[in-house]
């Protein structure tokens, strides 16, 4: 029987186990969107993961959605990320950069002067985002033109090349949780009537074109995609996600991607299973649970529901999580007050066994 502690091959990569560190926004980048020495320490502490997926990294200045998040669109950022990847590799780990364009999620106050948030359609999300001046309502984004869509796809590809230059083993494109790729997939945020919307085939086009551009830039073996079908986070509306996501996975299947990573929504296990059957590559799952994903999720590898299980909060609070899972605990509790900013507290000070 296969267990989560057995190794697994991604295309081009041998993972020591089937326990992944899920991407988590931490909001601790220095001025200029630069990861710091603490960032390198944080990820190196967690190098026993079969795979680390970083926090969301914006591929362009306009892609930033939160304060103090890192980028991968300048020479300085590439050099700073190299210190992180070197530290993880020295500790024996594998690390993919999650490339995240936030689209309509964010605020102009977080962007350089003159830039505004963009999206597939001029539809504002309900809710607020934290800025350095406090919480502010999401604004109505500017609808991307055809030329701007192609330029945005190129930004993803450029960020992927920058990630490889920075020493990452690959990239995960963030197509989940209400950010730009997800905004194109969902009918509530994508009201276009041109070739980029209007039907499942139109709504998946941006995701497919972006994945293909990244594959061309760095290779399929270095490319993964995260999805969260039916996820209402960030005011998303996907009343019938199955036709869109099955069409998307069918379009991606021939490309030979490193993996597809599904963040499961409660009540959608049937869709998860359908996507698993349609995708012949490595299937990473962050399963739907009442609270943070726990040790019981390891059974999903044993029964074949997934090839790899990704952990968020439990990995944040337990830098040696694979060893703790194998031992049956104990587990440190995460401190939500330190999730999205600060220094070492709640970041690099969680003890190992």
Residue pairs with C-beta under 8 A, 6 or more apart in sequence:
1 302
2 18
2 301
2 302
2 304
3 18
3 298
3 301
3 302
4 17
4 18
4 19
4 298
4 301
4 302
4 308
4 309
4 325
5 17
5 18
5 19
5 322
5 325
5 326
6 17
6 18
7 14
7 15
7 16
7 17
7 18
7 50
8 14
8 15
8 17
8 18
8 50
8 282
8 307
8 308
9 15
10 51
10 221
10 258
10 259
10 282
11 220
11 221
11 256
11 257
11 258
11 281
12 219
12 221
12 222
12 258
13 51
13 94
13 169
13 170
13 221
13 258
15 50
15 51
15 94
15 308
16 48
16 50
16 92
17 48
17 49
17 50
17 322
18 50
18 301
18 307
18 308
18 309
19 49
19 50
19 298
19 308
19 309
19 311
19 321
19 322
19 325
20 49
20 50
20 51
20 52
20 53
20 261
20 284
20 308
20 309
20 310
20 311
21 46
21 49
21 51
21 52
21 53
21 310
21 311
21 315
21 321
22 53
22 263
22 286
22 310
22 311
22 312
22 315
23 53
23 54
23 55
23 56
23 98
23 100
23 172
23 174
23 226
24 55
24 312
24 313
24 316
24 339
25 55
25 56
25 66
25 69
25 339
25 340
26 42
26 55
26 339
26 340
26 341
26 347
27 66
27 67
27 68
27 69
27 340
27 341
28 36
28 38
28 39
28 68
28 341
28 342
28 343
28 347
29 35
29 36
29 39
29 68
29 69
29 70
29 71
30 36
30 80
32 71
32 74
32 76
32 77
33 58
33 64
33 69
33 70
33 71
33 74
33 77
34 70
34 76
34 77
34 80
35 70
35 77
35 80
35 81
35 83
35 84
36 80
37 83
38 343
38 344
38 347
38 348
39 70
39 84
40 83
40 84
40 86
40 87
40 88
41 87
41 348
42 347
42 348
43 52
43 54
43 84
43 87
43 88
43 93
43 95
44 84
44 87
44 88
44 90
44 91
44 93
45 319
45 320
45 348
45 352
46 52
46 93
46 315
46 319
46 321
47 88
47 91
47 92
47 93
48 91
48 92
48 93
48 320
48 321
48 322
48 323
49 93
49 94
49 315
49 321
49 322
50 94
50 308
50 322
51 94
51 95
51 96
51 284
51 308
52 88
52 93
52 94
52 95
52 96
53 95
53 96
53 98
53 172
53 224
53 226
53 261
53 310
54 84
54 95
54 96
54 97
54 98
55 69
55 70
55 98
56 65
56 69
56 98
56 99
56 100
56 102
56 174
56 179
57 69
57 70
57 71
57 72
57 97
57 98
57 99
57 100
57 159
57 163
58 64
58 65
58 69
58 70
58 71
58 72
58 73
58 99
58 100
58 101
58 102
59 71
59 72
59 73
59 99
59 100
59 101
59 155
59 156
59 158
59 159
60 71
60 73
60 101
60 152
60 155
60 159
61 71
61 73
61 111
61 112
61 115
62 101
62 111
62 115
62 116
62 117
62 118
63 71
63 100
63 101
63 102
63 103
63 155
63 180
64 71
64 102
64 106
64 110
64 111
65 100
65 102
65 103
65 105
65 106
65 110
65 129
65 179
66 102
66 106
66 110
66 129
66 130
66 340
67 110
67 130
67 131
67 132
67 341
68 341
70 77
70 80
70 81
71 77
72 78
72 81
72 97
72 99
72 159
72 162
72 163
72 166
73 155
73 158
73 159
73 162
77 162
77 166
78 162
78 165
78 166
79 166
81 97
81 163
81 166
81 167
81 168
82 166
82 167
84 95
84 166
85 95
85 166
85 167
85 168
85 169
86 167
88 94
88 95
89 95
89 167
94 169
95 168
95 169
96 168
96 169
96 170
96 171
96 172
96 222
96 224
96 258
97 159
97 163
97 166
97 168
97 170
97 171
97 172
98 171
98 172
98 173
98 174
98 226
99 156
99 159
99 160
99 163
99 171
99 172
99 173
99 174
99 214
100 174
100 179
101 152
101 155
101 156
101 174
101 179
101 180
101 181
102 117
102 179
102 180
103 117
103 118
103 119
103 120
103 141
103 179
103 180
103 183
104 117
104 118
104 119
104 123
104 124
104 125
104 138
104 141
104 180
104 183
104 189
105 117
105 125
105 129
105 138
105 178
105 179
105 234
106 117
106 129
106 138
107 117
107 129
107 131
107 136
107 138
107 139
108 115
108 116
108 117
108 139
109 131
109 132
109 133
109 136
110 129
110 131
111 117
116 139
116 141
116 142
117 138
117 139
117 141
117 142
118 141
118 142
118 143
118 144
118 148
118 152
119 141
119 142
119 143
119 144
119 180
119 183
119 189
120 143
120 144
120 180
120 183
120 184
120 189
120 190
120 191
120 192
120 196
120 197
120 206
121 143
121 189
121 190
121 191
121 192
121 197
122 140
122 141
122 142
122 143
123 140
123 141
123 188
123 189
123 191
124 138
124 139
124 140
124 141
125 138
125 178
125 189
125 234
125 235
126 138
126 235
127 137
127 138
127 234
127 235
128 135
128 136
128 137
128 138
129 135
129 136
129 138
130 340
138 235
143 192
144 152
146 194
146 196
149 196
149 206
152 180
153 206
153 209
153 210
153 213
154 213
156 173
156 210
156 213
156 214
157 210
157 213
157 214
157 216
157 217
158 217
159 171
160 171
160 214
160 217
160 218
160 222
160 223
161 217
161 218
163 170
163 171
163 218
164 170
164 218
164 222
169 222
170 218
170 221
170 222
170 223
170 224
170 258
171 214
171 218
171 222
171 223
171 224
172 224
172 225
172 226
172 261
173 181
173 207
173 210
173 211
173 214
173 223
173 224
173 225
173 226
174 181
174 226
175 181
175 182
175 185
175 207
175 225
175 226
175 227
176 182
176 226
176 227
176 228
176 231
176 263
177 228
177 231
177 233
177 234
177 263
178 189
178 231
178 233
178 234
178 235
178 236
179 234
181 206
181 207
181 210
182 189
182 227
182 228
182 231
182 236
183 189
183 190
183 236
184 190
184 196
184 197
184 203
184 204
184 205
184 206
184 207
185 203
185 204
185 206
185 207
185 238
185 244
185 245
185 248
186 203
186 236
186 237
186 238
187 203
187 237
187 238
187 239
188 235
188 236
188 237
188 238
189 236
189 237
190 196
190 197
190 203
191 197
192 198
192 202
194 202
195 202
195 205
196 202
196 203
196 205
196 206
197 203
200 243
200 244
200 247
201 247
203 244
204 244
204 247
204 248
204 251
207 225
207 248
208 248
208 251
208 252
211 223
211 225
211 252
211 255
211 257
212 255
214 223
215 223
215 255
215 257
220 255
220 256
220 257
220 258
221 256
221 258
222 258
223 255
223 257
223 258
224 257
224 258
224 259
224 260
224 261
224 284
225 252
225 257
225 259
225 260
225 261
226 260
226 261
226 262
226 263
227 245
227 248
227 260
227 261
227 262
227 263
227 275
228 262
228 263
228 264
228 265
229 238
229 241
229 242
229 244
229 245
229 262
229 265
229 268
229 271
229 275
230 238
230 241
230 265
230 267
230 268
230 271
231 238
231 263
231 265
232 238
232 265
238 244
241 268
241 271
242 271
242 274
245 271
245 275
246 274
246 275
246 278
249 260
249 275
249 278
249 279
250 278
252 260
252 279
253 278
253 279
253 280
253 281
256 281
257 281
258 281
258 282
259 281
259 282
259 283
259 284
259 307
259 308
260 275
260 279
260 281
260 282
260 283
260 284
261 284
261 285
261 286
261 310
262 272
262 275
262 283
262 284
262 285
262 286
263 286
264 272
264 285
264 286
264 287
264 288
265 288
266 288
267 288
268 288
269 288
272 285
272 305
273 305
275 283
276 283
276 305
276 306
282 307
282 308
283 306
283 307
283 308
284 306
284 307
284 308
284 309
284 310
285 300
285 305
285 306
285 308
285 309
285 310
286 293
286 309
286 310
286 311
286 312
287 293
287 297
287 300
287 305
287 306
287 309
289 297
292 311
292 312
292 313
292 314
292 334
293 309
293 310
293 311
293 312
293 313
293 314
294 314
295 325
295 328
295 329
297 309
297 311
298 309
298 325
300 306
300 309
301 307
301 308
301 309
311 321
313 334
314 321
314 331
314 334
315 321
316 334
316 339
316 350
317 331
317 332
317 333
317 334
317 335
317 350
318 324
318 331
318 332
318 350
319 350
319 352
320 352
320 353
323 352
323 353
324 330
324 331
324 353
327 353
332 350
332 351
334 346
335 346
337 346
338 345
338 346
338 347
339 346
